[in-house]
Amino acid sequence: MTLTEPGFHYFITSNQTQCVLGQKLDVLVIHDPSRPVPPPPPSKILPVGKTYKVGDSEGWKVYDSDFYNKWSEGKRFQVGDTLLFEYANKINDVYEINGDLEFITCDPTSPGAVHKTGHDLVRLTEPGVHYFITSQSAYCEAGLKL
């Protein structure tokens, strides 16, 4: 690929899992190499936010059907905050899903992202409602969703 225009250029893989794991690249092309590199455009700069361990000391596992709803109630999440999901990765995972219907029905068939390390950091890069479930339907139905 020949980069002919100055500015930021972004490249990602079409494999969403690989992209989430870091297979992406941003390149800044400058017109005059002797000039200093400008900062990225404001839309790409996220504030440094808080890190929330999901479930606090309890982590990401089944407790009761309303545990994570209660956990998140008193918190005010901001763009730039990070959610830390900690769990036993042999038996669990975290699926970011796109809508409330998938959330209510515990439907993991079209996730926006999949996390399976047992120590997953998810940065909140956009305002709005974010949905997280486990792909283990019995666990999700028992309340393992946020």
Buried (B, 14 or more C-beta within 10 A) or exposed (E): EEEEEEEEEEEEBEEEEEEBBEEEEEEEEEEEEEEEEEEEEEEEEBEEBEEBBBBEEEBBBBBEEEBBEEBBEEEEBEEBBBBBBBBEBEEBBBBBBEEEEBBEEBBBEEBBBBBBEBEBEBEBEEEEEBBBBBBBBEBBBBBBBB
